[in-house]
């Protein structure tokens, strides 16, 4: 979700309260087993859960899905970070609010589309949390939604704006009555049925985005343009039409996403040495880019939100040895 939040203020409604702390947190599940060979980049769910004494922060369930237990103060639950993909989200729990600040936050539609995001936003979840989401590469999003991705950049719009209101209501009611895993599978099937790709139209952008994702800054936009037989300017226009973002900005956000995963899987004491491996010139370059896309430096961003200064100094993280890093999930 990004800037501006297109849902606007809803009169007579207040944003949900800040998430409280305690032994009850959010179980984020990445349903890699349900995604399979589909064009979906991710299928996920949020669910309110008490943390059992035996549960580690990261587990793999019997279906092969990765489960991440997050405290409600976790920055990853309270911030919407920039990204290049497009998401469909269905919220079955209490309302969420998002915006540039707490004062300007607006309610998020229960069934919504989130376009590519270029600036961080504050996210506030309601007390009861139950939601599912599907994430697709921008080159597939137009086929899924029927609208140009360039119109979705930094936007959060009701799903009813791109699919018929009747179909969205029917679909949402059906999903709400299922178990969470079943609702994720049903969402996957419904989205796949809507994807009708013109492969010739997306091949150039698809190959370019894949190469940028793989190599980050170590790829020449000029070379990519020559590879597909286009001038630099023609390639830029085609790329923006298919992804919503200029090639350079797409590359920077892709590198930032890789950096976040690197920091999550690296001991805090080793963050200074992570800059080169993440594709940055030096540590200062890394910090400046992280601040640009996350709103603060890494050590400030990863402090749990809403805690006392004494607690924060101890609990800054990275999540050493707990958080996996999977290059295939770029």
C-alpha positions in Angstrom: 0.0 0.0 0.0 1.4 3.3 -0.8 1.0 7.0 -1.5 -1.6 8.3 -1.8 -4.0 5.9 -0.1 -6.9 6.1 -2.6 -9.6 4.9 -0.2 -9.8 8.3 1.4 -11.2 9.2 4.9 -14.4 7.5 5.9 -16.5 9.9 7.9 -17.7 8.7 11.2 -15.0 6.0 11.5 -11.8 6.1 13.6 -8.7 4.1 12.6 -8.3 0.9 14.6 -6.2 1.2 17.7 -2.5 0.4 17.7 -1.7 -3.2 18.1 -1.3 -4.3 21.7 1.5 -6.5 23.0 1.3 -9.8 24.7 1.5 -13.5 24.1 -1.1 -13.3 21.4 0.5 -12.4 18.0 0.0 -12.9 14.3 0.8 -16.1 12.5 1.9 -15.2 9.0 1.8 -18.3 6.7 3.5 -18.4 3.3 1.6 -21.1 1.4 4.4 -22.2 -0.9 2.8 -25.6 -1.4 -0.4 -24.1 -2.7 1.4 -21.7 -5.1 3.0 -24.5 -7.1 3.7 -23.8 -10.8 1.2 -20.9 -11.0 2.2 -17.4 -12.0 1.5 -16.2 -8.5 4.6 -14.9 -6.6 3.0 -15.5 -3.2 0.0 -16.8 -1.4 -0.2 -15.9 2.3 -2.5 -15.6 5.3 -2.7 -13.7 8.6 -4.3 -15.3 11.7 -4.5 -14.3 15.3 -2.7 -16.9 17.4 -1.5 -17.4 20.9 2.1 -18.5 21.0 2.6 -21.9 22.5 5.7 -22.4 24.7 7.0 -24.9 22.2 6.5 -22.8 19.1 9.6 -21.3 17.5 9.4 -18.0 15.5 9.6 -20.0 12.3 8.2 -23.4 11.5 7.1 -25.5 8.6 3.7 -27.1 8.9 2.6 -30.5 7.7 1.6 -29.1 4.3 5.1 -27.6 3.7 4.0 -24.1 4.3 6.3 -21.7 6.2 4.8 -20.2 9.4 6.2 -17.0 10.9 4.9 -16.0 14.4 5.1 -12.2 14.8 4.6 -10.1 17.9 2.1 -7.4 17.3 4.8 -4.8 17.8 6.8 -6.2 15.0 7.7 -3.5 12.4 6.9 -5.9 9.6 3.3 -5.9 10.8 3.1 -2.2 11.2 4.7 -1.0 8.0 3.9 -1.4 4.3 7.2 -1.5 2.6 7.8 -0.6 -1.1 7.6 -3.5 -3.6 7.2 -4.0 -7.3 4.3 -6.6 -7.3 0.6 -6.3 -7.2 -1.6 -7.9 -4.4 -5.2 -8.9 -3.9 -6.1 -8.9 -0.2 -9.3 -10.1 1.5 -9.6 -9.0 5.2 -12.1 -11.1 7.2 -11.2 -9.6 10.6 -11.4 -6.1 12.0 -10.7 -3.1 9.8 -7.1 -2.0 8.9 -5.9 1.5 8.4 -2.9 2.8 6.5 -1.3 6.1 5.6 1.8 8.3 5.6 1.2 9.0 9.3 -1.1 8.0 12.1 -3.1 11.2 11.7 -3.6 10.8 7.9 -4.3 7.0 7.9 -7.4 5.9 6.1 -9.5 2.7 6.4 -8.4 0.0 3.9 -11.2 -1.8 1.9 -11.8 -5.3 3.1 -11.4 -6.6 -0.5 -8.7 -4.5 -2.2 -6.0 -4.3 -4.8 -2.6 -3.0 -3.8 -0.4 -1.7 -6.6 3.4 -1.4 -6.8 4.5 0.7 -3.8 7.3 3.3 -3.9 7.1 4.8 -0.4 6.6 3.3 3.0 3.3 3.6 4.9 2.2 2.9 8.4 -0.2 0.0 8.8 -2.5 -0.6 11.7 -4.2 -3.9 12.1 -7.5 -4.3 14.0 -7.7 -6.4 17.2 -9.1 -9.4 15.4 -6.9 -10.5 12.5 -7.8 -12.9 9.8 -6.8 -12.2 6.2 -5.5 -13.8 3.0 -3.6 -12.4 0.1 -2.2 -13.3 -3.4 0.8 -11.5 -4.9 1.5 -11.4 -8.6 4.3 -10.1 -10.7 3.3 -6.8 -12.4 3.6 -8.4 -15.9 0.7 -10.7 -14.9 -1.3 -8.2 -13.1 -3.0 -6.6 -16.1 -4.2 -10.0 -17.3 -5.5 -10.7 -13.8 -7.2 -7.3 -13.2 -7.9 -5.9 -16.6 -6.3 -2.5 -15.8 -2.8 -1.1 -16.6 -0.4 -1.6 -13.8 0.7 2.0 -14.3 -2.7 3.1 -12.9 -2.1 1.1 -9.7 1.2 2.5 -8.6 1.0 3.7 -5.0 -2.7 3.0 -4.9 -5.0 0.9 -2.7 -8.3 0.5 -4.5 -11.4 -1.6 -3.7 -11.4 -4.9 -5.6 -14.9 -3.9 -6.8 -13.3 -1.2 -8.9 -11.8 -3.8 -11.2 -14.1 -6.8 -10.7 -17.9 -6.5 -10.6 -19.3 -5.7 -7.1 -21.6 -8.7 -7.3 -18.8 -11.1 -8.1 -16.6 -9.6 -5.3 -19.4 -9.9 -2.7 -20.2 -13.5 -3.7 -16.5 -14.4 -3.7 -15.8 -12.8 -0.4 -18.7 -14.5 1.3 -17.6 -17.8 -0.1 -14.1 -17.4 1.2 -15.2 -16.2 4.6 -17.0 -19.4 5.2 -14.0 -21.6 4.6 -11.1 -22.6 6.7 -8.2 -20.3 6.2 -6.1 -22.7 4.1 -9.1 -23.6 2.0 -9.9 -19.9 1.4 -6.3 -19.4 0.2 -6.6 -22.3 -2.3 -10.0 -20.9 -3.5 -8.5 -17.5 -4.0 -5.7 -19.0 -6.0 -8.1 -20.9 -8.3 -10.3 -17.8 -8.8 -7.4 -15.6 -9.8 -5.9 -18.2 -12.1 -9.2 -18.5 -14.0 -9.0 -14.8 -14.7 -5.5 -14.7 -16.0 -5.5 -14.8 -19.8 -2.0 -13.9 -20.9 -0.9 -12.5 -24.3 2.6 -14.0 -24.0 4.0 -11.9 -26.9 3.0 -8.7 -25.1 4.6 -9.6 -21.8 7.7 -11.5 -22.9 10.0 -8.5 -23.1 9.0 -7.1 -19.7 8.9 -10.6 -18.1 12.4 -11.4 -19.2 13.7 -8.0 -18.1 12.1 -8.1 -14.7 13.4 -11.6 -14.1 16.9 -10.5 -15.0 16.7 -7.4 -12.8 15.4 -9.5 -9.9 18.3 -11.9 -10.4 21.1 -9.5 -10.8 19.9 -6.3 -9.1 22.1 -3.3 -10.0 24.5 -5.5 -11.9 22.4 -5.3 -15.1 22.6 -2.7 -17.8 19.3 -1.1 -18.9 21.0 -0.3 -22.2 21.9 -3.9 -22.7 18.4 -5.1 -21.8 17.0 -2.7 -24.4 19.4 -4.0 -27.1 18.6 -7.6 -26.2 14.9 -7.1 -27.1 15.6 -4.9 -30.1 14.4 -1.6 -28.7 16.0 1.8 -28.1 16.6 2.9 -24.5 13.6 5.2 -24.7 11.3 2.6 -26.3 12.3 0.0 -23.7 11.6 2.4 -20.9 8.1 3.2 -22.2 7.4 -0.5 -22.7 8.7 -1.4 -19.2 6.7 1.3 -17.5 3.5 0.2 -19.4 4.0 -3.4 -18.2 5.3 -2.8 -14.6 4.2 0.7 -13.7 7.7 1.6 -12.7 10.7 3.0 -14.6 13.5 0.4 -15.0 15.9 2.2 -12.6 13.3 2.6 -9.8 12.2 -1.0 -10.3 15.8 -2.1 -9.9 16.3 0.0 -6.7 13.1 -1.4 -5.1 14.1 -4.9 -6.0 17.5 -4.4 -4.4 15.9 -3.0 -1.3 13.6 -6.0 -1.0 16.6 -8.3 -1.2 18.3 -6.2 1.5 15.4 -6.6 3.9 15.6 -10.3 3.5 19.4 -10.2 4.0 19.0 -8.2 7.2 16.3 -10.5 8.6 18.6 -13.5 8.1 21.8 -11.9 9.4 22.9 -11.2 13.0 22.7 -7.5 13.8 26.4 -7.5 14.6 27.1 -8.3 10.9 24.8 -5.8 9.3 27.7 -3.5 8.5 29.2 -6.1 6.2 25.9 -6.9 4.5 26.1 -3.8 2.2 28.4 -5.3 -0.5 26.7 -8.7 -0.6 23.4 -6.9 -1.1 24.7 -4.9 -4.0 25.5 -1.5 -2.4 28.7 0.5 -2.9 29.3 0.8 0.9 27.5 0.9 4.2 26.5 4.6 3.8 24.9 3.8 0.5 23.0 0.9 2.0 21.7 3.0 4.9 20.6 5.9 2.6 18.7 3.5 0.3 17.1 1.8 3.3 16.1 5.1 4.8 14.6 6.2 1.4 12.4 3.1 1.1 11.7 2.3 4.8 11.6 5.8 6.3 14.4 5.2 8.8 17.8 3.5 9.1 17.8 -0.3 9.5 18.6 -0.3 13.3 15.8 2.2 13.9 13.3 0.4 11.6 13.7 -3.0 13.2 13.1 -1.8 16.7 9.8 -3.2 17.9 7.1 -0.5 17.7 5.6 0.8 20.9 8.2 -0.4 23.3 10.1 1.5 26.0 13.6 2.7 25.1 15.2 0.3 27.5 13.5 -2.7 25.9 14.2 -1.5 22.4 18.0 -1.3 23.0 18.0 -5.0 23.8 15.6 -6.3 21.2 16.8 -4.7 18.0 16.8 -7.5 15.3 17.6 -9.2 12.6 16.5 -12.6 13.6 19.7 -14.6 13.7 19.4 -18.2 12.6 15.6 -18.1 12.6 14.6 -16.4 9.4 15.1 -18.1 6.1 16.3 -16.3 3.0 15.1 -17.8 -0.3 16.4 -16.2 -3.5 13.6 -18.0 -5.4 11.0 -16.0 -3.5 12.1 -12.6 -5.0 
